[in-house]
Amino acid sequence: MEREKKFVLREVAGEKLLIPVGKTALTFNGLVLLNETGAFLWKKMQEGKKEDELTDELRKEYEVSEEQAGEDIRTFLHYIMEEGIL
């Protein structure tokens, strides 16, 4: 999974935000707020993890079922695709 735009994950006042950098900051208006799970998945994606690996990582970290992990990942990927980040 490759990100089309450049973003960095930062924690500001306890909130996890994806902030556009470089030329992306000129075309992407705003910030993207992530919850704890979204920030976890973003970090794993930066490590090059694929969807099946994300499922395994999420299951280990949060002790959830494979079905729940898969649903959470699909929701996250849909969200960041809608935002034009993936």
ZADO-287264 format. One record per residue (C-alpha): x, y, z; residue in three letters; residue number from 1. Coordinates in nm, 2 decimals. Layout:
REM residues N
+--------+--------+--------+------+-----+
!     c1 !     c2 !     c3 ! rest !  nr !
+--------+--------+--------+------+-----+
!      X !      Y !      Z !  ALA ! NUM !
...
+--------+--------+--------+------+-----+
This chain:
REM residues 86
+--------+--------+--------+------+-----+
!     c1 !     c2 !     c3 ! rest !  nr !
+--------+--------+--------+------+-----+
!   0.00 !   0.00 !   0.00 !  MET !   1 !
!   0.15 !   0.33 !  -0.10 !  GLU !   2 !
!   0.05 !   0.67 !   0.01 !  ARG !   3 !
!  -0.01 !   0.91 !  -0.28 !  GLU !   4 !
!   0.07 !   1.22 !  -0.07 !  LYS !   5 !
!   0.32 !   1.29 !   0.20 !  LYS !   6 !
!   0.20 !   1.31 !   0.55 !  PHE !   7 !
!   0.36 !   1.29 !   0.89 !  VAL !   8 !
!   0.19 !   1.16 !   1.21 !  LEU !   9 !
!   0.22 !   1.39 !   1.50 !  ARG !  10 !
!   0.07 !   1.41 !   1.85 !  GLU !  11 !
!  -0.06 !   1.75 !   1.94 !  VAL !  12 !
!  -0.24 !   1.82 !   2.27 !  ALA !  13 !
!  -0.30 !   1.44 !   2.30 !  GLY !  14 !
!  -0.45 !   1.41 !   1.95 !  GLU !  15 !
!  -0.29 !   1.21 !   1.67 !  LYS !  16 !
!  -0.29 !   1.40 !   1.35 !  LEU !  17 !
!  -0.17 !   1.34 !   1.00 !  LEU !  18 !
!  -0.02 !   1.66 !   0.88 !  ILE !  19 !
!   0.06 !   1.72 !   0.51 !  PRO !  20 !
!   0.42 !   1.82 !   0.43 !  VAL !  21 !
!   0.60 !   1.96 !   0.13 !  GLY !  22 !
!   0.40 !   2.02 !  -0.18 !  LYS !  23 !
!   0.11 !   1.83 !  -0.03 !  THR !  24 !
!   0.06 !   2.10 !   0.22 !  ALA !  25 !
!  -0.02 !   2.34 !  -0.07 !  LEU !  26 !
!  -0.29 !   2.12 !  -0.21 !  THR !  27 !
!  -0.43 !   1.93 !   0.09 !  PHE !  28 !
!  -0.65 !   2.16 !   0.31 !  ASN !  29 !
!  -0.65 !   2.07 !   0.67 !  GLY !  30 !
!  -0.54 !   1.79 !   0.90 !  LEU !  31 !
!  -0.65 !   1.43 !   0.95 !  VAL !  32 !
!  -0.74 !   1.32 !   1.30 !  LEU !  33 !
!  -0.67 !   0.96 !   1.38 !  LEU !  34 !
!  -0.79 !   0.75 !   1.68 !  ASN !  35 !
!  -0.55 !   0.52 !   1.86 !  GLU !  36 !
!  -0.61 !   0.23 !   1.62 !  THR !  37 !
!  -0.57 !   0.45 !   1.31 !  GLY !  38 !
!  -0.24 !   0.59 !   1.44 !  ALA !  39 !
!  -0.12 !   0.23 !   1.51 !  PHE !  40 !
!  -0.22 !   0.12 !   1.16 !  LEU !  41 !
!  -0.05 !   0.42 !   1.00 !  TRP !  42 !
!   0.28 !   0.34 !   1.18 !  LYS !  43 !
!   0.26 !  -0.02 !   1.06 !  LYS !  44 !
!   0.19 !   0.09 !   0.71 !  MET !  45 !
!   0.49 !   0.31 !   0.72 !  GLN !  46 !
!   0.69 !   0.00 !   0.80 !  GLU !  47 !
!   0.56 !  -0.15 !   0.48 !  GLY !  48 !
!   0.31 !  -0.39 !   0.63 !  LYS !  49 !
!   0.05 !  -0.54 !   0.39 !  LYS !  50 !
!  -0.32 !  -0.58 !   0.48 !  GLU !  51 !
!  -0.28 !  -0.94 !   0.60 !  ASP !  52 !
!   0.02 !  -0.83 !   0.82 !  GLU !  53 !
!  -0.18 !  -0.54 !   0.95 !  LEU !  54 !
!  -0.45 !  -0.79 !   1.06 !  THR !  55 !
!  -0.20 !  -0.99 !   1.25 !  ASP !  56 !
!  -0.04 !  -0.68 !   1.41 !  GLU !  57 !
!  -0.38 !  -0.54 !   1.51 !  LEU !  58 !
!  -0.49 !  -0.88 !   1.66 !  ARG !  59 !
!  -0.17 !  -0.90 !   1.87 !  LYS !  60 !
!  -0.18 !  -0.54 !   1.99 !  GLU !  61 !
!  -0.55 !  -0.52 !   2.08 !  TYR !  62 !
!  -0.64 !  -0.88 !   2.13 !  GLU !  63 !
!  -0.93 !  -0.88 !   1.89 !  VAL !  64 !
!  -1.07 !  -1.14 !   1.66 !  SER !  65 !
!  -0.96 !  -1.17 !   1.30 !  GLU !  66 !
!  -1.30 !  -1.06 !   1.19 !  GLU !  67 !
!  -1.29 !  -0.75 !   1.41 !  GLN !  68 !
!  -0.94 !  -0.67 !   1.30 !  ALA !  69 !
!  -1.03 !  -0.71 !   0.93 !  GLY !  70 !
!  -1.33 !  -0.48 !   0.97 !  GLU !  71 !
!  -1.13 !  -0.21 !   1.15 !  ASP !  72 !
!  -0.86 !  -0.22 !   0.88 !  ILE !  73 !
!  -1.11 !  -0.20 !   0.60 !  ARG !  74 !
!  -1.28 !   0.10 !   0.77 !  THR !  75 !
!  -0.94 !   0.27 !   0.82 !  PHE !  76 !
!  -0.83 !   0.21 !   0.46 !  LEU !  77 !
!  -1.16 !   0.34 !   0.33 !  HIS !  78 !
!  -1.13 !   0.65 !   0.54 !  TYR !  79 !
!  -0.78 !   0.74 !   0.43 !  ILE !  80 !
!  -0.86 !   0.66 !   0.06 !  MET !  81 !
!  -1.16 !   0.90 !   0.09 !  GLU !  82 !
!  -0.93 !   1.16 !   0.22 !  GLU !  83 !
!  -0.69 !   1.11 !  -0.07 !  GLY !  84 !
!  -0.40 !   0.98 !   0.15 !  ILE !  85 !
!  -0.37 !   0.63 !   0.02 !  LEU !  86 !
+--------+--------+--------+------+-----+
